[in-house]
Amino acid sequence: QIVKIMISNLFWNIKLYLLSFFSIKKVLSRYGIKLYSDFNDLTFRFYYLGSYGFFYSDFIKNYSLQFTFIDLGSNKGLYSILAAKNSNCEKIFSFEPIPKTYEFLKKNVDLNNVENKCDLLNFAISDSCGASEMHFNPNHSGSASLFSQLNHQRLDLVKVETVNYEFLDSLCSSKCKNYLLKVDVEGAEMLVLKEIFKCQFSKFITNIYYEVNIFWFHIPEIEKFLKKRGFNHFKKI
């Protein structure tokens, strides 16, 4: 099994090298979705190679109940597109605040012909509506953050627009009774979750997938916060 995994990984890495060498503009990723190429971006390479693993991608692709998907920190659209390809998905709200990354998100959604399900929003979630700045690494778009935990890297400051729970509530006013939430916001997890759970629709959130850095202090705080709101089963991936 280990040998098979090693051979498969080698195969995909060689493919990536060749695609980059020939500057191929559109590729089919290991997750089965089409992408516009951005070979200098580590997150794009993770998308292409399947480096995030397949736990959540398989979960989203095979989810068997009707649902609305809220993707906070969509980046170039991996999970939003996978959710949209599931016939049980009724609607997707994809939030990506960095303008350059947001343009890739739009193009990838169109490339996969799922734009009819996707509401793409060029905003960050915060506790107020207005303007802010995010730390952004052009070579690793997935590390963009309202905070500066990653200050050992070369980061640019990018102006972004922020919205709060009132804006979210105005969006998610449908009759959906089953929301799946994905949160990948690089250190702003507690801020974002507090805003989400001010919303009326939050009582219909049945599943939350959130990415956190194990070296950040608030991981137990997040679990405590969610347990108070009825989430009792946690699994570390």
N, C-alpha and C positions, 0 to 999 in steps of 0.2 A: 504494500500500500504506500509506504514512504517513497519507494522508487518511482511508482506511478505519479505521485504528487511532484516529485523532483523533475521528472521528464516533462510533465505538463507545464510546470512553471517555466522551465527552460524554453519550451516551445513558444509560449506566449511572450517571453522576453525577447526571443529572437525575432518574432513577428513585429513586436514593437520597435525594435532597432531598425528593421527593414522599412517599416512604414515611415519612421522618422527620417531615415536616410533619403527616401524618395519623396519626402514632403507630401504624403497622401493627406488630402483635406478632410475626408470622411472615413470613419472606421467603424467596425462592428466590435463592441467590447465583449469581454468574457461574461458579462452579465446578460448578453443578448440584446442590448440596446445600441442604436446607432449614435455616434458622437461626432461633432466637429472637432478636429484635432487641435491640441494645444500642447505640443510635446515638451515645452519648457516648464509646464506646470506639473508639479508632483501629484496634485490631486487628480488631474486628468490621467496620469499614468496609473494611479491607484484604480481609477474607474476601469481603465482598459484591461489591466492585469487581474482584476478581481481581488485586489489586496485588502478590501474590507471584509473578506469572507462572505459566506453565503447564508448565514443564519437569518438576517433580516430581509435580504432580497428574496429568499425562498418563502419567508413568512408573508411578505407583501404579495408576491406573485400568486400564492396559493390560498390566500384568505378567502373563506367561503361564505361570509355574510356580507350584506350590503353595508357600505361604509363611505364616509367622507374622510379624506386624508389631509392633514395639516402638516406641512413640511417647513419647519422653522430652521433656516440655514440650508437652503436647497442646493447651494453651490451650482454646479452645471446640470443638475436635474436627475441624477441617478435614481433616487427613490421615488421622486414624483412621477417619472416616466414609467418605472416598474409598476407603481400603483395604478397609473392610468391604463395600462395594458390589461389589468385585471377587470373582467367584465362586471364584477360586483362593486367596483368603485364608481360612485355617483358623481363625485366632485373632488377637486384638489385645490388647495390654497397653498401656493409655494412662495415663501418669503426669501428673497436674496437681496441684501442691501448694497453690495459692491457693484457699481455700474458695469464695469468690464465683465465681471462674472455673470451678472444678470443678462447681458447680451448673449453669452454662450447658452445660458438657460433657455432663453427664448428660441434660439436657433435649434437647440437640441430637441426641444418639445415639438417644434414644427417638423424637424427631420423625422421624428418618430410618429408623426400624424396623430398626436394626442391633444392638440391644442383645444379641441372642443370641450375637454374635461377640465382643463387647467386654467386657474385664475392666477396669473403671475404678478407678484407684487414686489416692487423695488424698494423695500423698507426693512428696517431693523425693528424688532420689538423692544420697547423700553417702557419706562413708567411715565413718559410724557410724549406728546407729539411735537415735532420740531426738527432741528438740524443737530447733527453730532459729527464726530470724527471716529473712524475705525482704523485700527492698525492692520495693515495689509502687506503681505509678502507676495510680490508678483510671481515668484517661482513656487509658491505653495498657497494657492487661493483658499484652501480649506482651513488655513490658520487665521483667517481674518477675525478680529475680535474688537469689541468695544473696550476691552481692557488690555493690559500690556504684560500678561504673563510671559509672552514670548519675546521679551525685549533683548534676548541674546541674539535674535535673528535681525537681519536688515529689514526693517519695516517702513513702509510708507504710511502717511496719514491720508485717508480718503474721506471726503465729506459725504455723509449719508443722511437720509431722512428717517426719522423714527416715528412709530405710532404706538399707541397704548391699547389697553383692553377695550376701550370704547369703540375704537376702529375695528378691532377683531369681532366684537359682538355685532356690529352693524353688518359685517360680512357673513358671518355664520348664523344667519337667522332662518335657515331652512328648517324643514321638518325632520331632518336627519336625527336619528336616535343612536347613532353609533359612529363616534369619531376616533380615528387612530391618529396619534400625535407623535411626530419625530422631532427631536430637539438636538441640534448640533450647533451650538452658539459660542463655543470656545471661551468658557469662563463666565458667561452671563446666564447660566442655567437657572439660578434661583430668581434672578430678576425677571426672567421670561416666564417661568412657571407661576410666579406670584401674579403676574398680569393675566395669564391664561385662566387661572382659577378665580378671577374676579368676573369672568364672563358667564353669561347664563347657560351657554351651551356646554360648559365644562362638566356639568353633571352627566353628560352623555359620552364623555371620554372613557373608553373601555381599555385602552392599551397605550402605553407610552414607551417609546424607545429613545433613550437619551445617551449621548456620548459625553463622558467626563474624563478628565485627566486625573489619574490616581494620585498625583502629587498636589492637587489643589485641595484646599482645606474643607470645602463644603460638601463633600460627597455624603457623609452621614446626615448632614442637614437636609439634603434633598430627599433622602429616603424617609426621614422623619416627617418632613412636610407632606409627602405623598401618602404615607400611612394614615395621617390625620384625615385625608380625603378619600379613604376607602381602598387604597391600593395595598394589597397584602402579599402579593407574590412578586418577588424580585429575582432576577436571574442575571448574573454577570457573564457577558459574552467576551 
